[in-house]
Amino acid sequence: MCGITGWVSYDKDLTTERGTLAAMTETMICRGPDAGGVWLDTHAGLGHRRLAVIDLEGGKQPMTVERDGHTVLATTYSGEVYNYRELRTELKRLGHSFRTGSDTEVVLHAYLEWGRDFVERLNGMYAFALWDPRQQELLLVRDRMGVKPLYYYPTPDGVIFGSEPKAILAHPSVRAAVDAEGLAELLALTKTPGHAIYKGMKEVVPGHVIQVRRESLTPRRYWALQAREHTDDLDTTVKTVRELLDDNVTRQLVADVPLCTLLSGGLDSSVITALAHRGLTRDGANPVHSFAVDFVGQTENFAADRLRGTPDGPYAHALAQHVGCDHTDIVLDSATLMDRTNREAVLTARDLPNGFGEGDISLYLLFKAIRRRSTVALSGESADEIFGGYHWFHAPEQVRADTFPWLSPASTHSSPAGERRSPREALLDRSLLTKLDLPGYRAARYHEALAEVPRLNGETGLERRMREICYLHLTRFVQFPLERKDRVSMATGLEVRVPFCDHRLVQYVFNTPWKMKTFDGREKSLLRAATRDLLPETVANRIKSPYPSIQDPRYNEALRSELRTVLADPEAPLRALIDIGAAQRAVESASGAGLRISSEFLLALASWLRRYDVSLEI
């Protein structure tokens, strides 16, 4: 895993811009702590920071292919192509020779052999740039599900790009500006494909290639979910899901560095841990090492709420004992979560105040601890989106709602003022909210998404609606957890792989009828049936519980204190966006989840406006 950046300018000689490329590349050092490099051509510059995972000595970048003393292709590449060994064998048969054992070099030769269609042959998570000096053309490529991030900023004579916005913002011609549409996107929680929030910046849409030439910048889609009739019976479907999962995990165990799993004790992470343990020990390796996050005293003093009915600890331990893996709990406390250094590190990782508050901070601290012992981790991310795990998949009121299910009235917390509104906007200035028209913005994005949904002829009723619901999650909602996991893990130099995001599994389950996905009357029926033999009954039958949240009341009080300090600063840029009176009243008297979400968002917003010197054009 790595951090990439670059600049194409058809009107400049970029061989004189090493300093600019070096500064942009330096912002990616957290994503690639092992090595770095810059490659310059007349009209293209590529930067790379490397986290060495495969071919530790030979995989240095930017990487080029030379013929007759000339560079014919150059790349800065991030990610993993899990079928690179098969592709390498095929390319060798076609006459290609290789000087390294890396998947990066396979990608270069795949392009030379198959041209722009080579992306259709790749299986993995990746984001990379290819510069072809012969054609004076740049390709920006992002994987099908958007596991790896890639942003770009069109300029009058080319493009600037990077794994994260911070790399682009390091270019002297780019400033951190946000207009009304960008602020609406930040607040609306719609996750519009391609929208980067910063003015002028875009995100490469998953499953797309951006072709940059002197005269044009052209997006091209190479993969999308398709509607196909599902003809397999239930037994065959369960068997196919298991076969795909077995293959996905086996492919993703390949690494030349220590590998582990993330284990919460939920169904998804338990399945990945059990399969990884089985795959490693089958090949003679040591038991898989699993890690979980916990909080001081949480298991002993756990109080169930509307989202979490059970603590994670006992279930994670039950799975670890059942399969025989080597398990470690990373135990955190309130003071560590409120430590300003950790909060600033998470904001820098995210580049935006769009995170999950203490959920991001605890994840960052978990990854930081894991990184001392492992470089690669396998995670259960995206199973809920694929198999229908969230509670709103099964709530008729939310399924019928004419909006994104996660934004339906039944899905939102009460605001600190007791209103049924998003806590992220509850304390913002009313005139600002009127100007942004978030309900109108959400409605427009929702109907755009519905217009994309692939459909089967004659599909009606609940099956038609659940196809829509599944599509919304696989193209919008899934980006929230994937972005979070990528940014926070890479801030610590840890590569996290997500076997559930294999496009073959996603496509297959997408077309499985909803009645089959819920054949036993529960969430994630197919996944549970396909993997029950791997798990203890307590884990297999556990009701879904989201990522854990600290319950220590001292954390909420620390938030109050921090927010009081911010609100007392007359020079704080945040004051231009909030209702000061409402925020002060909430700090003194409000409680509950709504207060926590609102407070964490305002603190992140205040820090972001200052640290990034954001220009608000609203």
C-alpha positions as CSV (number, residue, x, y, z in Angstrom):
1,M,0.0,0.0,0.0
2,C,1.3,3.4,-0.8
3,G,0.6,7.1,-1.4
4,I,0.7,8.6,-4.8
5,T,0.7,12.0,-6.3
6,G,1.5,13.8,-9.6
7,W,1.1,16.6,-12.0
8,V,0.6,16.8,-15.7
9,S,1.1,20.2,-17.4
10,Y,1.2,20.4,-21.2
11,D,2.4,24.0,-21.1
12,K,5.3,23.7,-18.7
13,D,8.6,21.9,-18.4
14,L,8.1,19.9,-15.3
15,T,11.7,18.8,-15.1
16,T,12.3,22.1,-13.3
17,E,9.5,21.4,-10.7
18,R,11.2,18.8,-8.5
19,G,10.6,20.9,-5.4
20,T,6.9,21.1,-6.0
21,L,6.6,17.3,-6.6
22,A,8.7,16.6,-3.6
23,A,6.5,18.7,-1.4
24,M,3.3,17.0,-2.7
25,T,4.9,13.6,-2.2
26,E,6.0,14.4,1.3
27,T,2.3,14.8,2.4
28,M,1.9,11.1,1.6
29,I,4.7,9.9,3.9
30,C,2.1,8.4,6.4
31,R,0.8,6.2,3.6
32,G,4.3,5.1,2.7
33,P,6.9,5.3,5.5
34,D,9.3,2.8,3.9
35,A,10.6,4.7,0.8
36,G,9.8,7.6,-1.5
37,G,10.7,8.8,-5.0
38,V,9.9,11.4,-7.7
39,W,10.1,10.9,-11.5
40,L,10.0,13.8,-13.9
41,D,9.4,14.0,-17.6
42,T,8.9,17.1,-19.7
43,H,5.1,17.3,-19.1
44,A,4.6,14.9,-16.3
45,G,5.8,14.4,-12.8
46,L,5.0,11.4,-10.5
47,G,5.6,11.1,-6.8
48,H,5.4,8.0,-4.6
49,R,5.6,7.0,-1.0
50,R,5.9,3.3,-0.4
51,L,4.6,0.9,2.3
52,A,6.5,-2.2,1.3
53,V,4.3,-5.3,1.3
54,I,5.2,-7.4,-1.8
55,D,8.8,-7.7,-3.1
56,L,10.3,-5.5,-0.5
57,E,13.5,-4.8,-2.5
58,G,12.2,-4.8,-6.0
59,G,9.0,-2.8,-5.8
60,K,10.4,0.7,-5.5
61,Q,8.5,3.5,-7.3
62,P,7.8,5.4,-9.4
63,M,8.4,2.5,-11.7
64,T,9.2,2.6,-15.4
65,V,9.5,0.4,-18.5
66,E,12.5,1.2,-20.7
67,R,13.0,0.1,-24.3
68,D,15.9,1.1,-26.5
69,G,17.0,3.6,-23.9
70,H,13.7,5.4,-23.8
71,T,11.0,5.3,-21.1
72,V,7.8,4.0,-22.7
73,L,5.7,3.9,-19.6
74,A,5.8,5.1,-16.0
75,T,3.5,4.6,-13.0
76,T,3.0,5.6,-9.4
77,Y,0.8,2.9,-8.0
78,S,-1.1,2.2,-4.7
79,G,-2.8,-1.0,-3.7
80,E,-2.8,-4.7,-4.4
81,V,-3.7,-6.7,-7.5
82,Y,-4.5,-10.0,-6.0
83,N,-4.4,-12.0,-9.3
84,Y,-1.0,-10.5,-10.3
85,R,0.7,-14.0,-10.3
86,E,-1.8,-15.4,-12.8
87,L,-1.4,-12.2,-15.0
88,R,2.4,-12.4,-14.7
89,T,2.3,-16.1,-16.0
90,E,0.1,-15.1,-18.9
91,L,2.2,-12.1,-19.8
92,K,5.4,-14.2,-19.7
93,R,3.8,-16.6,-22.2
94,L,3.1,-13.6,-24.4
95,G,6.8,-12.7,-24.4
96,H,7.1,-10.2,-21.5
97,S,10.1,-10.3,-19.1
98,F,10.2,-9.1,-15.6
99,R,12.9,-7.7,-13.4
100,T,11.0,-7.7,-10.1
101,G,8.4,-9.8,-8.3
102,S,6.0,-6.9,-7.7
103,D,2.4,-6.5,-8.8
104,T,3.3,-3.0,-9.9
105,E,5.5,-4.2,-12.7
106,V,2.7,-6.6,-13.8
107,V,0.3,-3.7,-14.1
108,L,2.8,-1.8,-16.4
109,H,3.2,-4.8,-18.7
110,A,-0.6,-5.5,-18.7
111,Y,-1.1,-2.0,-20.1
112,L,1.6,-2.5,-22.7
113,E,0.0,-5.8,-23.8
114,W,-3.7,-5.1,-23.6
115,G,-3.9,-1.3,-23.8
116,R,-6.6,0.7,-21.9
117,D,-8.8,-2.4,-21.5
118,F,-6.2,-4.0,-19.2
119,V,-8.1,-2.7,-16.1
120,E,-10.9,-5.2,-16.8
121,R,-8.4,-8.0,-16.0
122,L,-7.4,-6.7,-12.6
123,N,-8.7,-8.2,-9.3
124,G,-7.9,-6.1,-6.3
125,M,-7.9,-2.8,-4.5
126,Y,-5.9,-0.1,-6.3
127,A,-5.5,3.5,-7.4
128,F,-2.7,4.4,-9.7
129,A,-1.6,6.7,-12.5
130,L,0.1,5.6,-15.8
131,W,2.0,8.1,-17.9
132,D,2.6,7.1,-21.5
133,P,5.3,9.4,-23.0
134,R,4.6,8.1,-26.5
135,Q,1.0,9.2,-26.5
136,Q,1.6,12.1,-24.0
137,E,-1.4,10.6,-22.1
138,L,-2.1,10.0,-18.4
139,L,-4.5,7.4,-17.1
140,L,-5.9,7.7,-13.5
141,V,-7.4,4.3,-12.5
142,R,-9.5,3.4,-9.4
143,D,-10.7,-0.1,-8.3
144,R,-14.2,-1.2,-8.9
145,M,-15.5,-0.7,-5.3
146,G,-13.5,2.4,-4.5
147,V,-11.5,0.7,-1.7
148,K,-8.5,2.9,-2.5
149,P,-8.9,6.7,-2.9
150,L,-7.8,8.9,-5.8
151,Y,-8.5,12.6,-6.2
152,Y,-7.7,15.0,-9.1
153,Y,-7.8,18.7,-9.8
154,P,-8.2,19.7,-13.5
155,T,-6.1,22.7,-14.5
156,P,-6.2,24.8,-17.7
157,D,-3.3,22.8,-19.1
158,G,-3.5,19.4,-17.4
159,V,-4.3,17.9,-14.0
160,I,-2.9,17.5,-10.5
161,F,-3.7,14.3,-8.6
162,G,-3.1,12.4,-5.3
163,S,-4.2,9.7,-3.0
164,E,-5.6,12.3,-0.7
165,P,-6.6,15.9,-1.0
166,K,-3.6,17.0,1.1
167,A,-1.3,16.1,-1.7
168,I,-3.2,18.3,-4.2
169,L,-3.5,21.1,-1.6
170,A,0.3,21.1,-1.3
171,H,0.5,22.4,-4.9
172,P,1.1,26.2,-5.0
173,S,-1.8,26.8,-7.4
174,V,-4.5,25.0,-5.3
175,R,-6.1,26.5,-2.2
176,A,-8.5,24.9,0.3
177,A,-11.8,26.6,-0.8
178,V,-15.3,25.2,-0.2
179,D,-18.4,26.7,-1.8
180,A,-22.0,26.2,-0.9
181,E,-22.3,22.9,-2.8
182,G,-19.2,21.5,-1.1
183,L,-20.5,22.4,2.3
184,A,-23.9,20.8,1.5
185,E,-22.1,17.6,0.4
186,L,-20.2,17.6,3.7
187,L,-23.3,18.0,5.8
188,A,-25.8,16.0,3.7
189,L,-24.2,12.5,4.2
190,T,-25.2,11.5,0.7
191,K,-21.7,10.5,-0.5
192,T,-22.1,11.6,-4.1
193,P,-19.7,9.7,-6.4
194,G,-16.9,11.9,-7.7
195,H,-17.6,14.8,-5.2
196,A,-14.5,15.8,-3.3
197,I,-16.0,18.8,-1.3
198,Y,-13.1,21.1,-2.0
199,K,-13.8,23.5,-4.8
200,G,-12.4,22.4,-8.2
201,M,-11.3,19.0,-6.8
202,K,-12.9,15.7,-7.9
203,E,-12.6,12.1,-6.8
204,V,-12.2,9.4,-9.4
205,V,-15.4,7.4,-9.3
206,P,-15.0,3.7,-8.4
207,G,-14.7,1.5,-11.5
208,H,-13.6,4.4,-13.7
209,V,-10.5,5.5,-15.6
210,I,-9.8,9.2,-16.2
211,Q,-8.0,9.7,-19.6
212,V,-6.0,13.0,-19.7
213,R,-4.7,14.3,-23.0
214,R,-3.7,17.8,-24.1
215,E,-7.1,18.5,-25.5
216,S,-9.3,16.7,-23.1
217,L,-10.0,15.1,-19.7
218,T,-12.4,12.2,-20.2
219,P,-13.9,9.8,-17.6
220,R,-14.6,6.2,-18.7
221,R,-16.4,3.6,-16.8
222,Y,-15.0,0.1,-17.0
223,W,-17.2,-1.6,-14.4
224,A,-20.6,-1.2,-12.8
225,L,-23.1,-3.4,-11.1
226,Q,-25.4,-5.1,-13.6
227,A,-28.9,-6.6,-13.1
228,R,-28.9,-10.3,-14.1
229,E,-31.4,-13.0,-13.4
230,H,-30.4,-15.2,-10.5
231,T,-31.0,-18.9,-11.5
232,D,-29.2,-20.7,-8.7
233,D,-31.3,-22.4,-6.0
234,L,-30.6,-21.7,-2.3
235,D,-28.2,-24.5,-1.7
236,T,-26.2,-23.6,-4.8
237,T,-26.2,-19.9,-3.8
238,V,-24.9,-20.6,-0.3
239,K,-22.2,-22.9,-1.8
240,T,-21.2,-20.2,-4.3
241,V,-20.9,-17.5,-1.6
242,R,-18.7,-19.8,0.4
243,E,-16.5,-20.6,-2.6
244,L,-16.0,-16.9,-3.4
245,L,-15.2,-16.1,0.2
246,D,-12.6,-18.9,0.4
247,D,-11.0,-17.6,-2.8
248,N,-11.1,-14.0,-1.8
249,V,-9.4,-14.6,1.6
250,T,-6.8,-17.0,0.1
251,R,-5.8,-14.4,-2.5
252,Q,-5.6,-11.7,0.1
253,L,-3.3,-13.6,2.5
254,V,-0.3,-13.0,0.1
255,A,2.2,-10.7,1.7
256,D,5.9,-10.6,2.4
257,V,5.3,-8.9,5.8
258,P,3.4,-9.8,9.0
259,L,-0.4,-10.1,8.5
260,C,-3.3,-10.1,11.0
261,T,-7.0,-9.7,11.2
262,L,-9.4,-7.2,12.8
263,L,-11.8,-9.1,15.1
264,S,-14.8,-7.5,16.8
265,G,-16.7,-10.7,17.5
266,G,-19.4,-9.8,15.0
267,L,-20.3,-12.2,12.1
268,D,-18.3,-10.4,9.4
269,S,-14.9,-10.0,11.2
270,S,-15.3,-13.5,12.7
271,V,-15.7,-15.1,9.3
272,I,-12.7,-13.3,7.9
273,T,-10.6,-14.3,10.9
274,A,-11.7,-17.9,10.8
275,L,-11.0,-18.2,7.1
276,A,-7.6,-16.4,7.4
277,H,-6.6,-18.7,10.2
278,R,-7.6,-21.8,8.2
279,G,-5.7,-20.5,5.2
280,L,-2.5,-19.7,7.0
281,T,-2.3,-22.9,9.1
282,R,-3.1,-25.0,6.1
283,D,0.0,-23.6,4.4
284,G,2.1,-24.3,7.6
285,A,2.2,-20.8,8.9
286,N,1.6,-19.7,12.5
287,P,-2.0,-19.1,13.7
288,V,-3.4,-15.7,12.6
289,H,-3.0,-12.9,15.0
290,S,-6.2,-11.0,15.6
291,F,-6.8,-7.6,17.3
292,A,-9.8,-5.9,18.8
293,V,-10.5,-2.5,20.4
294,D,-12.0,-2.2,23.9
295,F,-12.4,0.4,26.6
296,V,-11.4,0.4,30.2
297,G,-14.2,-1.2,32.2
298,Q,-16.6,-1.4,29.2
299,T,-17.3,-5.2,29.3
300,E,-17.9,-5.2,33.0
301,N,-20.1,-2.0,33.0
302,F,-21.7,-2.3,29.6
303,A,-25.1,-0.8,29.2
304,A,-27.2,-1.8,26.1
305,D,-28.6,1.0,23.9
306,R,-30.7,1.1,20.8
307,L,-27.8,0.2,18.5
308,R,-25.6,-2.0,20.7
309,G,-27.1,-4.8,22.7
310,T,-23.9,-6.6,23.7
311,P,-20.2,-5.8,24.3
312,D,-17.7,-7.0,21.7
313,G,-15.2,-8.5,24.1
314,P,-16.8,-11.9,25.0
315,Y,-17.6,-12.6,21.4
316,A,-14.2,-11.8,20.1
317,H,-12.7,-14.0,22.8
318,A,-15.1,-16.9,21.9
319,L,-14.1,-16.8,18.3
320,A,-10.4,-16.6,19.0
321,Q,-10.7,-19.6,21.3
322,H,-12.9,-21.5,18.9
323,V,-10.5,-21.2,15.9
324,G,-7.2,-21.1,17.9
325,C,-5.9,-17.7,16.8
326,D,-3.6,-15.5,18.7
327,H,-5.7,-12.6,20.0
328,T,-4.9,-9.2,21.5
329,D,-7.2,-6.6,22.9
330,I,-6.2,-3.0,22.6
331,V,-7.8,-1.2,25.6
332,L,-8.3,2.6,25.5
333,D,-9.5,5.2,28.0
334,S,-11.2,8.6,27.8
335,A,-8.1,10.6,28.3
336,T,-6.4,9.0,25.4
337,L,-9.4,9.5,23.2
338,M,-9.6,13.2,24.1
339,D,-5.8,13.8,23.7
340,R,-5.5,16.7,21.2
341,T,-2.6,15.1,19.4
342,N,-4.6,12.1,18.5
343,R,-7.6,14.2,17.5
344,E,-5.4,16.3,15.2
345,A,-3.8,13.2,13.7
346,V,-7.2,11.9,12.7
347,L,-8.3,15.2,11.2
348,T,-5.1,15.3,9.2
349,A,-5.7,11.7,8.0
350,R,-9.3,12.6,6.9
351,D,-8.5,16.0,5.4
352,L,-12.1,16.9,6.3
353,P,-14.4,17.1,9.4
354,N,-16.5,14.2,8.0
355,G,-15.4,11.5,10.4
356,F,-17.0,9.5,13.2
357,G,-15.7,11.3,16.2
358,E,-14.3,9.0,18.9
359,G,-15.0,6.1,16.6
360,D,-12.3,7.4,14.3
361,I,-9.9,8.1,17.1
362,S,-10.2,4.7,18.7
363,L,-9.7,3.1,15.3
364,Y,-6.6,5.2,14.8
365,L,-5.2,4.1,18.2
366,L,-6.1,0.5,17.4
367,F,-4.3,0.7,14.1
368,K,-1.3,2.4,15.7
369,A,-1.0,-0.4,18.2
370,I,-1.4,-3.1,15.5
371,R,1.3,-1.5,13.3
372,R,3.9,-2.3,15.9
373,R,3.4,-6.0,15.2
374,S,1.8,-6.2,11.7
375,T,1.9,-4.4,8.4
376,V,-1.3,-5.9,6.8
377,A,-4.7,-6.5,8.3
378,L,-7.8,-8.2,6.9
379,S,-11.1,-6.6,7.8
380,G,-14.8,-7.6,7.6
381,E,-15.8,-4.2,6.1
382,S,-18.7,-4.1,3.5
383,A,-20.5,-7.3,4.4
384,D,-23.4,-5.3,5.8
385,E,-23.8,-3.4,2.5
386,I,-23.6,-6.6,0.5
387,F,-25.7,-9.0,2.5
388,G,-28.2,-6.5,4.1
389,G,-26.9,-6.2,7.6
390,Y,-28.0,-2.7,8.8
391,H,-31.2,-2.5,10.8
392,W,-32.8,-0.2,8.2
393,F,-32.8,-2.9,5.6
394,H,-35.4,-4.7,7.7
395,A,-37.5,-1.7,8.9
396,P,-40.5,-1.2,6.6
397,E,-40.8,2.5,7.4
398,Q,-37.2,3.1,6.4
399,V,-37.4,0.9,3.3
400,R,-40.4,2.8,2.1
401,A,-39.0,6.3,2.9
402,D,-38.4,8.4,-0.2
403,T,-34.8,9.1,0.7
404,F,-31.6,7.3,1.4
405,P,-32.5,4.7,4.2
406,W,-29.7,5.9,6.5
407,L,-31.2,9.4,6.3
408,S,-34.8,8.5,6.9
409,P,-36.4,10.1,10.0
410,A,-36.3,6.8,11.9
411,S,-32.5,6.6,11.4
412,T,-31.5,9.9,12.9
413,H,-30.7,10.8,16.5
414,S,-32.6,13.6,18.1
415,S,-30.6,16.9,18.1
416,P,-29.4,18.4,21.3
417,A,-32.5,20.6,21.3
418,G,-34.7,17.5,21.2
419,E,-35.6,17.9,17.5
420,R,-35.6,15.1,15.0
421,R,-32.8,16.5,12.9
422,S,-29.3,15.5,12.0
423,P,-27.0,16.3,15.0
424,R,-24.3,17.5,12.5
425,E,-26.5,20.4,11.5
426,A,-28.4,20.9,14.7
427,L,-26.1,23.7,16.0
428,L,-25.4,25.4,12.7
429,D,-26.6,28.9,11.8
430,R,-30.2,28.8,10.6
431,S,-29.7,31.2,7.8
432,L,-26.8,29.1,6.5
433,L,-29.0,26.0,6.6
434,T,-31.7,27.9,4.7
435,K,-29.2,28.9,2.0
436,L,-27.8,25.4,1.7
437,D,-31.2,23.7,1.5
438,L,-30.0,20.3,2.7
439,P,-33.4,18.6,2.2
440,G,-33.4,19.7,-1.5
441,Y,-29.8,18.7,-1.9
442,R,-30.4,15.2,-0.4
443,A,-33.5,14.8,-2.6
444,A,-31.7,15.7,-5.8
445,R,-28.8,13.3,-5.0
446,Y,-31.3,10.5,-4.0
447,H,-33.2,10.7,-7.3
448,E,-29.9,10.8,-9.3
449,A,-28.9,7.6,-7.6
450,L,-32.3,5.9,-8.2
451,A,-32.0,6.8,-11.9
452,E,-28.8,4.7,-12.1
453,V,-30.2,1.5,-10.6
454,P,-29.9,-1.4,-13.1
455,R,-33.2,-3.3,-13.2
456,L,-34.7,-6.6,-14.3
457,N,-37.7,-6.6,-16.6
458,G,-40.9,-7.3,-14.7
459,E,-39.3,-6.9,-11.2
460,T,-41.8,-5.3,-8.9
461,G,-42.8,-4.7,-5.3
462,L,-40.4,-5.5,-2.5
463,E,-37.8,-7.2,-4.8
464,R,-37.6,-4.0,-6.9
465,R,-37.3,-1.8,-3.9
466,M,-34.7,-3.9,-2.2
467,R,-32.6,-3.9,-5.4
468,E,-32.7,-0.1,-5.1
469,I,-31.8,-0.2,-1.4
470,C,-28.9,-2.5,-2.1
471,Y,-27.6,-0.4,-5.0
472,L,-27.7,2.8,-2.8
473,H,-25.6,1.0,-0.2
474,L,-23.1,-0.5,-2.7
475,T,-22.5,2.8,-4.5
476,R,-23.0,5.4,-1.8
477,F,-23.1,4.3,1.8
478,V,-20.2,1.8,1.5
479,Q,-17.9,4.7,0.8
480,F,-18.3,5.9,4.4
481,P,-16.7,2.9,6.1
482,L,-14.2,2.3,3.2
483,E,-12.9,5.8,3.3
484,R,-12.7,5.8,7.1
485,K,-10.8,2.5,7.2
486,D,-8.4,3.5,4.4
487,R,-7.5,7.0,5.8
488,V,-7.2,6.1,9.4
489,S,-5.2,2.9,8.8
490,M,-2.9,4.5,6.3
491,A,-2.2,7.3,8.8
492,T,-0.4,4.7,10.8
493,G,1.2,2.9,7.9
494,L,-1.1,-0.1,8.1
495,E,-2.6,-1.7,5.0
496,V,-6.2,-3.0,5.5
497,R,-7.6,-5.4,3.0
498,V,-11.4,-6.0,2.6
499,P,-12.1,-9.5,1.2
500,F,-15.9,-8.8,1.1
501,C,-15.3,-6.1,-1.5
502,D,-14.2,-8.5,-4.2
503,H,-16.3,-7.5,-7.2
504,R,-17.2,-11.0,-8.1
505,L,-18.9,-11.6,-4.7
506,V,-20.5,-8.1,-4.8
507,Q,-22.0,-8.7,-8.2
508,Y,-23.2,-12.2,-7.4
509,V,-25.0,-11.3,-4.2
510,F,-26.4,-8.1,-5.6
511,N,-28.5,-10.2,-8.0
512,T,-29.5,-12.7,-5.4
513,P,-33.3,-12.1,-4.6
514,W,-34.0,-10.4,-1.3
515,K,-36.2,-13.3,-0.2
516,M,-33.1,-15.5,-0.5
517,K,-30.9,-13.0,1.3
518,T,-33.3,-13.2,4.2
519,F,-34.5,-16.8,3.9
520,D,-34.3,-17.5,7.6
521,G,-36.0,-14.3,8.6
522,R,-32.7,-12.6,9.8
523,E,-30.2,-10.2,8.5
524,K,-27.3,-11.6,6.5
525,S,-28.9,-15.0,6.1
526,L,-26.7,-16.0,3.2
527,L,-23.5,-15.1,4.9
528,R,-24.4,-16.9,8.1
529,A,-25.5,-20.1,6.2
530,A,-22.3,-20.1,4.1
531,T,-20.0,-19.8,7.1
532,R,-21.8,-21.3,10.1
533,D,-19.4,-24.3,10.2
534,L,-16.5,-21.9,10.9
535,L,-18.0,-20.3,14.0
536,P,-19.2,-21.0,17.5
537,E,-23.0,-20.8,17.9
538,T,-22.8,-17.7,20.1
539,V,-21.0,-15.8,17.4
540,A,-23.0,-17.2,14.4
541,N,-26.2,-16.1,16.1
542,R,-25.1,-12.8,17.5
543,I,-27.4,-9.8,16.6
544,K,-25.5,-7.2,14.6
545,S,-23.7,-4.6,16.8
546,P,-21.9,-1.6,15.2
547,Y,-18.3,-0.6,15.9
548,P,-18.0,0.0,19.7
549,S,-18.4,3.4,21.3
550,I,-17.0,4.4,24.7
551,Q,-19.6,4.6,27.4
552,D,-17.5,6.4,30.1
553,P,-19.4,9.6,31.1
554,R,-16.1,11.3,31.5
555,Y,-15.7,11.4,27.8
556,N,-18.9,13.5,27.3
557,E,-17.8,15.9,30.0
558,A,-14.4,16.3,28.3
559,L,-16.2,17.1,25.1
560,R,-18.2,19.8,26.9
561,S,-15.1,21.4,28.3
562,E,-13.3,21.4,24.9
563,L,-16.3,22.9,23.2
564,R,-16.7,25.6,25.8
565,T,-13.1,26.6,25.0
566,V,-13.8,26.8,21.3
567,L,-17.0,28.8,21.7
568,A,-15.3,31.3,24.0
569,D,-12.8,32.2,21.3
570,P,-14.1,35.4,19.5
571,E,-11.7,34.8,16.6
572,A,-12.7,31.2,15.9
573,P,-13.6,30.8,12.2
574,L,-16.3,28.4,13.4
575,R,-18.4,31.2,14.7
576,A,-19.4,32.2,11.1
577,L,-21.1,28.8,10.7
578,I,-22.9,28.1,13.9
579,D,-25.8,29.4,16.1
580,I,-23.7,30.5,19.1
581,G,-26.7,30.7,21.5
582,A,-27.9,27.2,20.6
583,A,-24.4,25.8,20.9
584,Q,-23.9,27.4,24.3
585,R,-27.2,26.1,25.6
586,A,-26.5,22.6,24.3
587,V,-23.1,22.5,26.0
588,E,-24.6,23.4,29.3
589,S,-27.7,21.3,29.3
590,A,-28.0,18.7,26.5
591,S,-27.0,15.1,26.8
592,G,-27.1,11.8,25.0
593,A,-25.8,10.6,21.6
594,G,-27.1,13.8,19.8
595,L,-24.8,16.0,22.0
596,R,-21.8,13.7,21.4
597,I,-22.2,13.7,17.6
598,S,-22.9,17.5,17.5
599,S,-20.0,18.3,19.8
600,E,-17.5,16.1,18.0
601,F,-18.5,17.5,14.6
602,L,-18.2,21.1,15.8
603,L,-14.8,20.4,17.3
604,A,-13.6,18.8,14.1
605,L,-15.1,21.6,12.0
606,A,-13.3,24.3,14.1
607,S,-10.0,22.5,13.9
608,W,-10.3,22.0,10.1
609,L,-11.1,25.6,9.4
610,R,-8.0,26.7,11.2
611,R,-5.5,24.0,10.2
612,Y,-6.4,24.0,6.5
613,D,-7.0,27.8,6.4
614,V,-10.3,27.0,4.6
615,S,-11.8,29.8,2.4
616,L,-15.6,29.5,2.6
617,E,-17.2,30.8,-0.6
618,I,-20.8,30.6,0.5
